[in-house]
């Protein structure tokens, strides 16, 4: 796994041994950032279920002002911290070794995010729990883009009832990225 573009371009990142995390492949990460990359500069990025931190580090490398990494596994968080130090991006990062829901409660009232990325363990419904929370949260404003990496089979038909609209869906061989925003956003012509 490597950083695709930006200030840390081509630097190899550590990943956690074993099957506890599923690092997003370079090809999928490149596709994702080709879609959102132009909006990265000076944004505030939240990386939930961070794993080894590859997505948040890519955002920082491409000019994000700040990235918050939330990961419950202490070994994975040590990997994130090593990767941040290696890429010299630790000065713009906040790391939180805790459960995602606890981290969201703690961040409430402190920050508002331009992008929220989550890659929870597949097929456990964790993305729905997080979206239910974010539906009424001040962490999200009308221009926040929420991106969920999920299995291809994951159903998001409930999103509208939470006040979100799916603006885009990118399907890969085994998984997908679902882009959500608050419903009712005014479009500027």
C-alpha positions as CSV (number, residue, x, y, z in Angstrom):
1,X,0.0,0.0,0.0
2,X,1.4,3.4,-1.0
3,X,0.4,7.1,-1.1
4,X,-0.9,7.8,-4.6
5,X,-0.4,11.5,-5.0
6,X,0.5,14.7,-3.2
7,X,3.3,15.6,-0.7
8,X,3.8,12.0,0.3
9,X,3.5,10.5,-3.2
10,X,4.9,7.0,-3.7
11,X,5.8,6.5,0.0
12,X,5.0,2.9,1.1
13,X,2.7,2.6,4.1
14,X,2.7,-0.1,6.8
15,X,-0.3,-2.4,7.1
16,X,-1.4,-4.6,9.9
17,X,-0.5,-8.3,9.7
18,X,-3.4,-10.7,9.4
19,X,-7.0,-10.3,8.5
20,X,-8.1,-7.8,11.2
21,X,-8.1,-5.0,8.6
22,X,-8.7,-4.8,4.9
23,X,-6.6,-2.0,3.4
24,X,-8.3,-0.3,0.5
25,X,-6.3,-1.4,-2.6
26,X,-4.2,1.3,-4.4
27,X,-6.4,1.0,-7.5
28,X,-9.7,1.6,-5.5
29,X,-8.0,4.4,-3.5
30,X,-6.9,6.0,-6.7
31,X,-10.4,5.8,-8.2
32,X,-11.9,7.3,-5.1
33,X,-9.5,10.2,-5.0
34,X,-9.9,10.8,-8.7
35,X,-13.5,11.5,-7.8
36,X,-13.0,13.6,-4.7
37,X,-9.4,14.8,-5.1
38,X,-10.2,18.3,-6.4
39,X,-12.1,19.0,-3.1
40,X,-9.3,17.9,-0.8
41,X,-7.4,21.1,-0.5
42,X,-8.0,22.7,2.9
43,X,-10.7,20.3,3.9
44,X,-11.3,18.7,7.3
45,X,-11.4,14.9,6.8
46,X,-12.7,12.2,9.2
47,X,-11.5,8.6,8.7
48,X,-13.6,6.2,10.7
49,X,-12.6,2.5,11.1
50,X,-9.2,3.8,9.9
51,X,-7.3,0.5,9.7
52,X,-3.7,1.4,8.8
53,X,-4.8,5.0,7.9
54,X,-4.3,4.9,4.1
55,X,-7.4,6.9,3.2
56,X,-6.9,9.7,5.7
57,X,-3.1,9.9,4.9
58,X,-4.0,10.2,1.2
59,X,-6.3,13.1,2.0
60,X,-3.6,14.8,4.0
61,X,-1.0,14.2,1.3
62,X,-3.4,15.8,-1.2
63,X,-3.8,19.0,0.9
64,X,-6.4,18.3,3.5
65,X,-6.0,20.8,6.4
66,X,-6.6,18.2,9.0
67,X,-7.6,14.5,9.3
68,X,-9.0,12.7,12.3
69,X,-8.3,9.0,12.5
70,X,-10.6,6.8,14.6
71,X,-9.6,3.2,15.1
72,X,-10.4,0.9,18.1
73,X,-7.6,-1.6,17.6
74,X,-4.4,-0.4,19.4
75,X,-2.1,-2.3,17.0
76,X,-3.8,-0.7,14.0
77,X,-3.5,2.7,15.7
78,X,0.2,2.2,16.3
79,X,0.5,1.4,12.5
80,X,-1.4,4.7,11.7
81,X,0.9,6.7,13.9
82,X,4.0,5.1,12.3
83,X,2.6,5.9,8.9
84,X,1.8,9.5,9.8
85,X,5.4,9.9,11.2
86,X,6.9,8.3,8.1
87,X,5.0,10.5,5.8
88,X,5.7,13.6,8.0
89,X,1.9,14.4,8.1
90,X,1.4,13.9,11.9
91,X,1.3,17.6,12.5
92,X,-2.1,17.8,10.8
93,X,-3.6,14.6,12.2
94,X,-5.6,13.7,15.3
95,X,-5.7,10.1,16.3
96,X,-8.4,8.6,18.5
97,X,-8.0,5.0,19.8
98,X,-11.6,4.2,20.7
99,X,-14.9,2.9,19.5
100,X,-16.3,4.9,16.6
101,X,-19.5,5.9,18.4
102,X,-17.6,7.1,21.4
103,X,-15.3,9.1,19.2
104,X,-18.2,10.7,17.4
105,X,-19.8,11.7,20.8
106,X,-16.4,13.2,21.8
107,X,-16.0,15.1,18.6
108,X,-19.5,16.6,18.7
109,X,-19.4,20.4,19.1
110,X,-15.6,20.4,18.5
111,X,-15.5,19.9,14.7
112,X,-17.5,19.9,11.5
113,X,-16.2,17.8,8.7
114,X,-16.1,18.3,4.9
115,X,-15.6,14.6,4.3
116,X,-16.4,11.6,6.4
117,X,-15.0,8.3,5.2
118,X,-15.9,5.0,6.8
119,X,-14.8,1.5,6.0
120,X,-16.4,-0.6,8.8
121,X,-16.3,-4.4,8.9
122,X,-18.6,-5.6,6.2
123,X,-22.1,-6.9,6.7
124,X,-22.5,-6.0,10.4
125,X,-24.7,-3.0,9.9
126,X,-22.2,-0.6,11.5
127,X,-22.5,1.9,8.7
128,X,-26.2,2.2,9.4
129,X,-25.5,2.9,13.1
130,X,-23.0,5.6,12.2
131,X,-25.4,7.2,9.6
132,X,-28.2,7.2,12.1
133,X,-26.0,9.1,14.5
134,X,-24.7,11.5,11.8
135,X,-28.3,12.3,10.7
136,X,-28.7,14.5,13.7
137,X,-25.1,15.5,14.3
138,X,-23.4,18.9,14.1
139,X,-20.3,17.0,12.7
140,X,-22.2,17.2,9.4
141,X,-23.2,20.4,7.5
142,X,-25.1,20.7,4.2
143,X,-21.9,20.3,2.1
144,X,-20.4,17.3,4.0
145,X,-19.8,14.3,1.8
146,X,-20.1,11.0,3.5
147,X,-18.4,8.1,1.8
148,X,-19.0,4.5,2.9
149,X,-17.0,1.6,1.7
150,X,-19.1,-1.5,1.9
151,X,-19.7,-4.9,0.5
152,X,-21.6,-4.9,-2.9
153,X,-24.6,-6.4,-1.2
154,X,-25.0,-3.8,1.5
155,X,-28.4,-2.1,1.3
156,X,-28.7,1.7,1.7
157,X,-32.4,2.0,1.0
158,X,-32.9,3.4,4.5
159,X,-30.7,6.5,3.7
160,X,-33.5,8.7,2.6
161,X,-35.5,8.1,5.8
162,X,-32.4,9.4,7.7
163,X,-32.4,12.6,5.7
164,X,-29.6,11.6,3.3
165,X,-29.5,11.3,-0.4
166,X,-27.2,9.0,-2.3
167,X,-25.4,11.2,-4.8
168,X,-23.1,8.6,-6.3
169,X,-22.3,4.9,-6.1
170,X,-19.1,3.3,-7.5
171,X,-19.2,-0.5,-7.7
172,X,-16.0,-2.5,-7.8
173,X,-15.4,-6.3,-8.1
174,X,-16.1,-7.1,-4.4
175,X,-17.2,-3.9,-2.8
176,X,-18.5,-0.4,-3.4
177,X,-18.3,3.3,-2.4
178,X,-21.5,5.0,-1.6
179,X,-21.5,8.8,-1.5
180,X,-24.2,10.5,0.7
181,X,-25.1,14.1,1.5
182,X,-27.8,15.7,3.5
183,X,-31.1,15.9,1.5
184,X,-32.4,19.3,0.7
185,X,-29.1,20.8,-0.3
186,X,-29.6,23.8,-2.5
187,X,-28.1,23.5,-6.0
188,X,-26.4,26.5,-7.4
189,X,-26.8,26.8,-11.2
